[in-house]
């Protein structure tokens, strides 16, 4: 079982601090991480404010780097608010509260640098994480469904990240299964798709292809480019330039699903073709 990146003790300390906020202020604070509460969750704690925080926590996978990064944005917002309050009212105990929270985060392996929480553990988790999927139709459907659930919960940006991750991981797995070298750290799906297209004879410049197939394959290249730009500008992979609409997230997820299904069928076709050739 994967280890949680932020301990329950740390989460509880931040939760107790938030009991001093109004319900609206709690909602606005979690908006900093583009997080939403889990609908229908029954928190086993007393008080409206604690309960609301627990509903947000219930919608977070604390073993997921992407989810934890969203929560870190919330905690950074809290520390920033406390720092501003301490500057306005030096005689208060805000500084002591900040130091206590930072010590708690340090025990979990996080440093507070330039108003951001950073940790070597996050990078290590990203680099060492095993493949998250098998090359099967069921696995593609499973990961696409998780993204659709985020859309239904109001997390369009998170769904776009899931769609991008689905494509990136699937492309890498195709290359891995085909013994094609690539950089594990490569996060640009345009470069990964280019390698896969060459592997599966999907280059639209191929001389043996009919014109209508070339048009479709050129469309796939543009689709990959569009998903890359969307994920960079409207998801949580980088600082978002705008808040994506649910329909845009659904388009990204459905496009990712269709693309991966097509690549899987193309991979299996080429595999059967090679088996017939060598038999």
Secondary structure, DSSP 8 states (H G I E B T S, - for coil): ----SS-HHHHHHHHHHHTTS-HHHHHHHHHTTT----TT----SSSHHHHHHHHHHTT--TT-HHHHHHHHHHHHHHHHHHHHHHHH-TTSSHHHHHHHHHHHHHHTT-EEETTEEE-HHHHHHHHH------SSHHHHHHHHHHHHHHHHTT-HHHHHHHHHHHHHHHHHHHHHHTT----TT---HHHHHHHHHHHTT--TT-TTS-HHHHHHHHHHHHHHHHHHHHHHHHSSSS--SS---HHHHHHHHHHHHHHHHHHHHHHHHHHHHHHHHH-
